[in-house]
Every structure is written in C-alpha cells, then in structure tokens.
C-alpha cells in the first residue's frame, strides 16, 4: 500500500504560529511568577519591619520569611533599601484603596468627619505606619536610605491628603482648608506615635471626636465666607469684566 501523501492544507503543529503561542504562554507564566514573588517579598518585608525593626530586617530574613530563594530576592530587589521602600509603598497603596472602599460605608451628615478621622487614626496606628516609621528613623542617619525615603514619604503624605479631601468633599483649592487638612493629618500621625509604646486608643478617639468639630467649623466658615463673597459680587455681562478698571 502506497504511503499517504501529506495534506499540505492541514495545520502544522510545529509551525511558527504554534511556536509563538508557546513562547507567549511561557512569558505570561514567568511574568506571573515574578509578580507573585515580588508580592511575597514585599509583604514579608513589611512584616519583618514591624516585628524586627530596621536593624533586624535583613534581605536574608525577608527571603526566608517569604519562602523565596536568595537569588530570586536579589534578582528583584538587589538592596535592602529598594526592597523595603517598594514594600511600604505597595502596602500603602493597597491600604489607601481599602480605606476608600471603607469610606463608602461611612455615615453622611454631621458624623461623617469624625468617622473619616477615626479611619485615619486607625491607619496611623496600624502595622504599615509602624513599618514606615522604622524606615523614617533609619533614614535620619543613613544618607542613601534618606534619598529614597524622602520621595516615598511625600507620596504617602500626598495620598493621605488626597484621600481625606476626597472623602470629606472639601475644596482643596482654598489655602485655609488645605492647611486645616494638613494640620489634621499631622495631629493624627502624632497620635500614632503616642500609640507605639502604650495603647492610646481611648484618648485618641476622644481627641479626634473634638477635633472633628473644629475641622467642621473651619470648613463651614470658609464655605460660608465664599458664599457671602460670591453673593456680594455684582452680576456681570458675559465677556465684560466686573471690575470697573479692567
């Protein structure tokens, strides 16, 4: 019986399309493994900062805690500073997202400001704040670490400010409101420091309750002043300035 003649129209299982697909699948798998490895390293780094402090958070300890080889750790984060800064920033972004979700369930009306500030108080007394504080203190006497921590601190601070303004529905364009919000964050962060050695939750909640009233009075006064100022302006014709000398 003669040999079968190959069908030239049949798909070639070893052709270039199949090879390209195989490479793409392999690349996706490698990218996912890398993502998971980085995530495990970052989460382990934050845990180690909280548990052992900066001095005890060596790359070897972090790799062991993450269940990652030393070589893999060095591949993704060659230095301890790069690893812990990436870790704090990653967890910080995740916590901001969680706080935004939690803010959706907060009450509206007079109780909202206090609820938002209590949420911030919990943030600044949680593990991420402790981990970040370890970095801040170490950076004070380590110039190389300070170079990477200062931009991180600015980003974390900006995220906290943006979150507070957003969930309270405030006008960040007004200097008085902006300063009031920044002062609030400074105060809450300071109370987080007071909570490091002893449980200061009860006093913190009482202070936040009173400060929420003060913040409300400031933002209400600014909004009222703006309304009065707007109503006192004479009506203008489109395209014509309201000022008599312009």
Secondary structure, DSSP 8 states (H G I E B T S, - for coil): -------TTS--TTSHHHHHHHHHHHHHHHHHHHHHHHHHHHHHHHHHHHHHHHHH--HHHHHHHHT--HHHHHHH-SSHHHHHHHHHHHHHHHHHHHHHHHHTTS--GGGHHHHHHHHHHHHTTSHHHHHHHHHHHHHHS-HHHHHHHHHHHHHHHHHHHHHHHHHHT--TTSHHHHHHHHHHHHHHHHHHHHTTTS--HHHHHHHHHHHHHHHHHHHHHHHHHHHHHHHHS----TTS-SSTT-
